[in-house]
């Protein structure tokens, strides 16, 4: 893992945007389309606008999510809503960028796996997957306590977190691990210390460890303790 440390979130945002733009440009030099996977949560609202202002052929880039809360797309907790507000709305006018959401009409994500799998299957391979990191070591909506060795029958998994207001859907561990490039955005002292610890003593119970051990993709971390 290549680790890049920045003094604050603004510097991190510019560093991330330059890296992501280069990865996507390189992908588009080899094929007609590229796929960008972005996370939800609070932190992306800082760095996604910087990426949106990069001069890229956005009409050749498909954007999707690493995970989603099972709420309507206009709900304040919706990752789709966040991405449309902080990435898609900052793109140049009349840019026909394709967005693939993970929410379906189904009442529960467990019933939607087949439809979401088909959506994702059409946009493979994943050129760049951007992930956050939880203080508990979770990535996307893959949490400690899940079984990383269960056979993956779909590109996605339905998740019922023990403490959460709604169920979720997440890209599967294999789907994430098979990305061509992975960026890890780590904000805060506790999360940076977790990476330090895992570098010395990988914890087999943490999803971030599962990813690091399973992927062959280059992983680039963007870190700051100051938000």
Secondary structure, 3 states (H helix, E strand, C coil): CEEEECCCHHHHHHHHHHHHHHHHHHHHHHCCCEEEEECCCCCHHHHHHHHHCCCCCHHHEEEEECEEECCCCCCCCCHHHHHHHHCHHHCCCCCCCEEECCCCCCCCHHHCHHHHHHHHHCCCCCCEEEEECCCCCCECCECCCCCCCCCCCCCEEEECCCCCCCCEEEECHHHHHCCCEEEEEEECHHHHHHHHHHHHCCCCCCHHHHHHHHCCCEEEEEEECCC
